[in-house]
Amino acid sequence: MNIEYKEKLKTLALHKVEQIVHSLEKQKQLEVGHRIREFFTQFITDHVLLEDLYKAYKKKVSKVNLNSHQTTISYTHDTLHTITFFDKQFSLDEETYVRLLTSCIEIMREVLPLGSVVELDPTYFKPGRDTSSSSKIVITGRYIAPQNYTSYFPYAGVVYPIGEMKPGTQIYFTAPLIKKIVHQGYKDDMEEAFELLIKEEFIVEKDMKSIEFSGSEMRKLQRELEEQKVGDS
């Protein structure tokens, strides 16, 4: 990811941060708004830090210290979620805290271009019942929103080398399920422009999120898939 494009992503992500800050009650904006802005302005490009903070939240860790740019970041969770940095801190309710983290993670995360070939974690996707080996998937689509969902799948693809033999055989998946990038597809200025446009539309304007960050919609999808399997049997 080149420096100029990374700066464009940072600008978009900080725009989303500002949008979320403005959604807070006026008093809360005055109390913590400037510290939220300062934190994300300083650390938004450190994707490892943001993802580690999200993992700590998911694991219900009560306190953890993380390092970024030679600075210690502390996360504590009691009734509120609190971030301490540079001897400053802000505390947020769960919904706002998670919304800030996941939005910034999604915007700053690199998107693989069309034609990329990846291996999916066989724990979640197996090419056959009697194998535990990874399948190679060719990415054929990005940012797919299932009907009646408020979340989206970052990727869709077909099994290599079979392809889409019949309608409905595409596989939808999220970034954490990618075990290995086998081949990265072609990427140019048009691709980067598309990524910025689609992230702005889905994450900033429509306030959508990847289905990996929506436990309720993941469970809903799983139920639908199970019902479909029963119907096909």
HELIX and SHEET records of a PDB file:
HELIX    1   1 ILE A    3  HIS A   22  1                                  20    
HELIX    2   2 LYS A   26  PHE A   43  1                                  18    
HELIX    3   3 HIS A   47  LYS A   58  1                                  12    
HELIX    4   4 GLU A   94  MET A  108  1                                  15    
HELIX    5   5 ALA A  175  LEU A  177  5                                   3    
HELIX    6   6 ASP A  189  LYS A  199  1                                  11    
HELIX    7   7 GLU A  200  GLU A  205  3                                   6    
HELIX    8   8 ILE A  211  PHE A  213  5                                   3    
HELIX    9   9 GLY A  215  ASP A  232  1                                  18    
SHEET    1   A 4 LYS A  63  SER A  68  0                                        
SHEET    2   A 4 THR A  71  HIS A  77 -1                                        
SHEET    3   A 4 HIS A  81  PHE A  85 -1                                        
SHEET    4   A 4 LYS A  88  LEU A  92 -1                                        
SHEET    1   B 5 ILE A 171  PHE A 173  0                                        
SHEET    2   B 5 SER A 151  VAL A 159 -1                                        
SHEET    3   B 5 LYS A 136  ILE A 144 -1                                        
SHEET    4   B 5 VAL A 117  LEU A 120 -1                                        
SHEET    5   B 5 ILE A 178  HIS A 183 -1                                        
SHEET    1   C 3 ILE A 171  PHE A 173  0                                        
SHEET    2   C 3 SER A 151  VAL A 159 -1                                        
SHEET    3   C 3 LYS A 209  SER A 210  1                                        
END                                                                             
